[in-house]
Amino acid sequence: MFHFRLQTLLRLRIAERDQRRAELAKAIRAEELLLEEEAKLQNQQAEAAQSARQLKSPGAADVDALLQTHRYELVLAARRRQLAAQLAQVQAETQRRRQVLVEADRQVRVLEKLRERQAAAYRQQAERLAAKQFDEIAAVAYVRRQEVPS
């Protein structure tokens, strides 16, 4: 029966790879949340700009509402800049985690290939031993048949 000596190490590497996948998934989810927030802010900014255009239209202009809308646009722009910085950090972290996962996956593949090669060598050795035993049995049977007078 074949026994891979590094099976424990392989299990540890697989667990590490799975952990790295989970970490990458969290980073990707954080990136998605930031992108969703960016889209919401973009929509709010467009709505504020539309509101400002309506307030600037000819007729009775509400200066206080226009100032309030302008301040709100500035707050949204600042929040979008802050979000862009966060997004850049999260994207860098996502890329780093992706590279760590690639390395962990490579380590698992190396051990799996080693296990496959060792298992193949074990099977080949077992087949040679079985063939040798069959040859010996056949030789003994041949000799016995030759010794028995007919």
C-alpha positions, -999 to +999 in steps of 0.1 A: +000+000+000+014+034-010+019+060+017+029+095+008+054+106+035+045+143+030+007+139+033+006+160+064+025+188+048+002+185+017-029+189+040-013+219+056-005+235+023-041+228+011-055+244+042-032+274+037-043+277+001-080+276+012-073+303+038-056+325+011-087+320-012-110+331+017-088+362+022-088+370-015-126+366-015-129+391+014-107+416-004-127+412-036-159+417-017-145+449+000-135+462-035-170+455-048-186+473-018-164+503-025-173+503-061-210+502-052-205+531-028-187+550-056-216+544-080-240+557-053-219+588-047-217+594-084-255+592-087-259+615-057-235+640-073-254+639-105-287+645-087-271+674-067-259+689-100-293+686-115-309+702-084-284+731-087-292+736-123-329+738-114-322+763-086-302+785-110-330+786-135-346+821-142-373+831-118-374+831-080-339+819-070-334+803-036-299+814-027-298+794+006-309+762-012-283+768-039-255+773-013-267+742+005-266+722-027-232+735-036-219+725-001-234+691-005-217+687-039-184+696-022-190+670+005-198+644-022-167+653-041-145+650-010-161+616-002-155+604-037-118+614-034-116+596-001-133+565-016-109+566-046-079+564-022-095+536-003-103+518-035-067+521-046-055+506-013-080+477-015-071+470-051-034+468-042-042+445-013-064+424-036-035+421-060-011+412-032-035+385-019-040+372-055-002+367-057-001+350-023-028+326-035-010+319-067+021+310-047+001+288-022-015+270-051+019+264-067+031+249-035+001+225-034+006+215-071+043+208-065+034+184-036+006+168-056+029+162-085+055+147-062+028+124-047+017+113-082+053+106-092+059+086-061+027+067-064+035+059-100+070+047-090+054+026-062+030+010-087+057+003-112+079-013-085+049-034-073+042-045-109+079-055-113+078-074-081+046-092-091+060-100-125+091-114-108+071-135-085+050-149-114+082-156-133+095-176-103+063-195-099+063-203-136+099-214-134+093-237-104+062-252-122+082-258-153+110-275-134+085-297-115+069-307-148+103-316-162+111-338-131+079-357-131+083-387-154+055-392-178 
